[in-house]
């Protein structure tokens, strides 16, 4: 309980510091080197991809919503953009989308019921091609960093990884604790990582915490920075 209390306190402090000039650009400037290969899984409109490119990284961005992928490719020709989803095995899957909330697109049906958005916002579904992190590594090379934002599908993305990646950033949600747990378990099978939590894209990370500590006090929505040590 004491550890969980400290973690909650650090997360509260992070929330209080939101808006003080901390940004994705500053984060990637710190954690990437010029020329690093990075995968942006669930690129959406490219917030992370833009910051990665600004740092001088070689970016492969995957966004299964075709219109968003096309817009990102047109705006940033230096980014390799693939209109493809990522999962635990290659093939095809049904992507649930919302025209009003494009950031909520997901391959996880459970996410639709637990995202907090009215069910009526889910107004489309489409079959999309699916690849794996291992296939991407075989094609483009082993990345130095992988960012994963797939709305409750993070565990399946990590299940398609068969070798440790030096750094990752992946989303967790209090409504899907099993997804978070399986994500930590998969990374633990691949290597030893240090974890830090960022709440709601504050770009302020808490102190190192174990998966057990994080799972005991899951925020409604946060990102976990995993650094292999």
Secondary structure by P-SEA (a helix, b strand, c coil): caaaaaaaaaaaaaaaaccccccaaaaaaaccccbbbbbbccccccaaaaaaaaaccccbbbbcaaaaaaaaaaaccccccccccccccbbbbbbbbbccccccccccaaaaaccccccccccbbbbbbbbcaaaaaaacccccbbbbbcccaaaaaaaaccccccccccccccccaaaaaaaaaaaaaabbbbbbbbccccccccccccaaaaaacccccbbbbbbcc
